[in-house]
């Protein structure tokens, strides 16, 4: 498609007070509260889960120690995708515009489009967290009751009964996380770093996490999560989460949810010799995903 003078006809004559709609206050990058940031120089990145050793064994006197094994279990792949947007505008539309440089306006509009796309891609890792069509390296979705471990055991990172954000559901999440083990069943030390919520539950989260007293009671009980600092960095509202009842706890487990920047924004401007049209293009390469599912705990909500 090409922008012609008919698309900007009001800007071709005197008397126009303002051209609006391309500039707004912008939210900070919300995906940065979810993902650890990395760079890449390859077509894709792979990360492999390595099992550690199990518990040590008692050594009877006069006998040798028992041997154990370490092995790779699964691979998480980050496939970088290229995304972008382009605009073409006629020579006449540029020449006859009386109010502003069309190139500057196009650049602002493309920057908003690119930022929006990347926010949606990041949020979709959580939006698809309960969908078996989007498995991680271990073959199940990000939030599941059955992440396979060595042997017959499994690791859950969601509630048995899905529940909306509340004091009891958040406390259960903290208890479940404190009971996590590694691939061989040895307990791991991890905690909730940040709660990620949709806009609809920001007031609930404020009452749960930012008061020293237990919410919604007439008693003078303390707020245990506030007192214990259960959620280290509080909560962040993500405006791109599609399920208004869902919520997600991002943990401090290494190699959890990751973002890879393969190539930063690349801008291109060129003119067409025959038509005189100007073409503007911007592209970027990146990927979102997760390696260790212990990087998050989530609930899809009760409805």
N, C-alpha and C positions, 0 to 999 in steps of 0.2 A: 504494500500500500504506500501511497505517496501523499504527503500533505500539500495541498494546492491552495491558491489564494481564497477559494471558496470556503476552506476550512478555517480561515482566519480573517474573514471579510470585515469584521468590526475593527480590526487592527490596521486596516488600510486607509482609514479616514480620521480626520481630526475630531476632537471632542470626547474621546474615550478617557474616563478618569482612572481606571485601573484594569489590569489583567490579573485574575486571581485563579486559584485552584491547583497550583503546582507547588506551593510552598506552605508547609505546615510545621508545627513543632513536632519533633521526632522523638520516639521512645528510644532509650539506649538499646543496644543489641541485646535482646533477651536470651538468645541461645547461649550466650557466654556464661550465663548462670547455671547451665546444664552440663556443658561439655568441656573437657580439657582440650586445649588448643595445641595442635601440632602442625608441622609442615612436612611436605613430601616431595620427592624428586622422581617418583616412579609412576607408572600407569595405575597401580593400585598398591595398597598396603595390606599385608597379612600379619596377624598376630596369633601365636599359638599358645594354647593352654598347656602348661607343663605341670604334671602332678609332682608333689613333693614326696617325702618319705612319710610313712605311717609312724605310729608310736614305736619307741624303742622296746626291746625285749629283755626280759630277765635272762641272764646268762648263768646257767648252772655251773657249779664248780667243775673244772676239768673239761668242759665242753666248749665248742666254738660258738661265736656269736652268730645270730641268724642274719641272713641277707634279705634286703628288700629291693624293690624295683622303683625306678622313676621312668615315666613315659609321657609322650605327648598324647593329648586326648582329642582336641578339636582345634580348628582354625577359624578365626574371625577375619573376614575380608572387608576392606573399605575400598569400594569401587568409585573412583573419582568421576564425577559427572561435569560436563561443560554446560553452562547455562548463560543466556544472554538475551539481549533485545536490540533492535535496530530501528531507526527512523530515517525516512527519506523525505526531503522537502524540495519543492521546485525553486528554481532560481528566481522566478518572479515573486513568489511568496516571501522570499528573503529580502529582495530589493524593495518591495512595496510596503513592508511592515514599518509603521511609523513610531512604535513605542518601545521596543526592546530588542536586544539581540536574540534571535530565535535559537541560536546555538546554545546560549546560556540556559534558556528555558528547557530545551531538550535535554541538556546534561543533567539538570535537576530532576526532571521527570524520570530519566533512565536510572539515576541513582536510587530513587525511591522504589522503582520497580525491582531493581536487583536486590535491594535490602529486604523487600517484602518476600521475594522468592526464597531467599536464604533463611529467613525466619520461619517460613512455613516448612521448609525441608527439615530444619532442626526440630521443630515441634512435632513433626510427623513421626519421629522416633518414639516419642511418648504417645502420640495419638494411635499408633499401631502396636503399642506395647502388649496388648492382650490378643492380638490377631495372629493366629497360627500361620497365616500366609506370609508373615514377616519374621521368620525365625532367625535366631542368632547362630553362632558357630556350633552351639551344642544341640541344635535342631529344634528348639522350642522358642516361643516368643520371649521378649524381654522380661515381662512380668508373668511368672508362672509358678504353680505349686510343684512342678516336677522337673527342675533343672537336674539332669543326671550327674551323679558323682560316681567315683570309682566304686565298684561293687553294686549293690542293689539300692543304695540310699539315694535320696534326692534332696535338693535344697529349694525351699520356697522363698519367693520374694514378692508375694502378694497375700492378701487375706484369704482365709478359707471361705468366709462369707463376705462378699464385696460390700463395702459400707462407705457412706459419705464421710467427709472429713468431720471428725468429732474428737472429743477427748479420749474416749475409749478406743476408737479405731487407730488413732495416732499412737497411743500408748502400746497397743498390740503390735504395731509396726516396729516400735523401738525394741520391744521384747524379742520379736522374731529376729531382728537384725543382730541383737546381742547374742543370739544363739547360733549364728552362722558358723560354719566350719569351712576348712579348705577341702580340696578334692579327696583327701585321705581321712577326713573326719576330725582333724585337729582344730580346736576353736581358733577363730581369727578375731583380732581386736578391730572393730570398726564402729562407726557411729554416723548419725545423720548430719550431713553438712548443711543442707538447705532443702526447704520444702518448696516445690513448684506447684502452683495452683492456677486454675482459670480465674477470670475476673469475678465470677459469681460467688466465689467463696473467700474473697479477700477480707471481708468483715468477720467471717467465722474464724479465719486464721489469726486475725488481729486479737480477737477475744481469747483464743486458745493460747497464744504464745507471748503476749505482751502485757499480761497482768500477773501480779504476784499471788493473786488469790484464785481459787478454783472457780471457773466460770459457771454460770447458770445454777448456783446453789445459794441458799440463805445462810449457809454455815461460814465460819471464818477459817475454812481449810486453806492451806497453801496450794498454789498451783505447782504440782510436782515437776512438770516438764520445765516450767520457768525456773524453779529452784535448782534443778539438776543441770540446766543448760543442755537439755536433750537434743535440741536442734541448734547447732552452733551459730549458723549465719542467718537464722530467721527464715523468712519466706520471700519468694519472688512471684509476682503475678506474670503469667505468660498469656498474652492476648491471642495466641494462635492455637491454644489447646481447644479442641472442638467439643469435647464432652464436659459440660459444665459441672458434672458430679465427680469427675475423676480428680485424683491428686497423686503426687509423686514425691518420694523422699530420695534425694540424691545423697549418696554416702561418700565417705572419704576413702573407699577402697581404691587402690591403684589400678590403672588400666581398665576403668569402667566405661563410661560414655565418652566418646572421643570425636573430635572434629579435625579433619586434615585439610589444610590449604595446599592445593597442588600448584595453583597459579593465581596471583592476585588480579584485581580488575585490570583488564586490558582494553584501552580505548582506541577507537579508530575513526578517522574522519577523512572522507575523500569526495572529490567532485567527479561527476560524470562528464566527459568531454563533449559528447553529443548533445545532451539535454541541458547541461548546466546544473542539474540537480545536485544537492549535497546529501551525502549519506553519513549517518552517525551510527556507530556500533559500539557496544560494550559487552565483554564476556568475562567469565571467571570459571575456575575449576576448583571443586572442593568436594568433600564427602562428610557425611555424618553417620555414626553407628555406635556399636558397643562391642567390647571384647568380653570383659568379665561381667556377667549379669548381676553380680553383687554391687555393682555401681549404682543400682537403683532399686527401690521398693515402691510398688504402686497399688492403687485401688481404682477400679473403674466406677466406683460408686454403687449405690443401691438400686438406681434406676437407669 
